[in-house]
Amino acid sequence: MTEAEDRELLLAQLRSWGRRRRDLKVTRDPLVRRALAAGITKSEVHYATRIGRMTIDRIVEPPL
């Protein structure tokens, strides 16, 4: 495989990963809100998902 082909393959993989990540984020925020509303603690959400605590705060706080 040439360097140019390798580069194109890597870019395609990055784009694919980015699409999957965006798709997951659409379901992530409502799931985190529902979990917290059900009494699951922020620490439990963090340990179960490895979502950062500050990110969890941003998910539940309304935008300014």
C-alpha positions in Angstrom: 0.0 0.0 0.0 1.4 3.4 -0.9 1.6 6.3 1.5 -1.2 8.1 -0.3 -3.4 5.0 -0.2 -2.7 4.6 3.5 -3.5 8.2 4.2 -6.8 8.0 2.3 -7.7 4.8 4.2 -6.9 6.5 7.6 -9.0 9.5 6.6 -11.9 7.3 5.7 -11.6 5.5 9.0 -11.5 8.8 10.9 -14.6 10.0 9.1 -16.4 6.7 9.9 -15.5 6.9 13.6 -16.7 10.5 13.7 -20.1 9.6 12.3 -20.5 6.7 14.8 -19.4 9.1 17.6 -22.0 11.7 16.6 -24.7 9.1 16.3 -23.9 7.8 19.8 -24.0 11.4 21.2 -27.6 11.8 20.1 -28.6 8.9 22.4 -26.1 9.7 25.1 -27.5 12.9 26.5 -31.1 11.7 27.0 -29.9 8.5 28.5 -27.7 10.3 31.0 -30.6 12.7 31.9 -32.9 9.7 32.5 -30.3 7.9 34.6 -29.8 10.9 36.8 -33.5 11.5 37.1 -33.9 7.9 38.2 -31.5 8.4 41.1 -28.3 7.1 39.6 -25.5 9.3 40.8 -23.1 11.3 38.7 -20.3 9.1 39.9 -22.1 5.9 38.9 -22.8 7.4 35.4 -19.1 8.3 35.2 -17.8 4.9 36.2 -20.3 3.1 34.0 -19.6 5.2 30.9 -16.3 7.0 31.5 -18.0 10.2 30.5 -16.3 13.0 32.4 -18.1 14.5 35.3 -17.8 18.0 33.8 -19.4 16.6 30.6 -22.2 15.1 32.7 -22.8 18.5 34.3 -22.9 20.1 30.8 -25.5 17.5 29.7 -27.9 18.3 32.6 -27.4 22.0 32.8 -29.5 24.1 30.4 -27.4 26.2 28.0 -27.0 29.9 28.8 
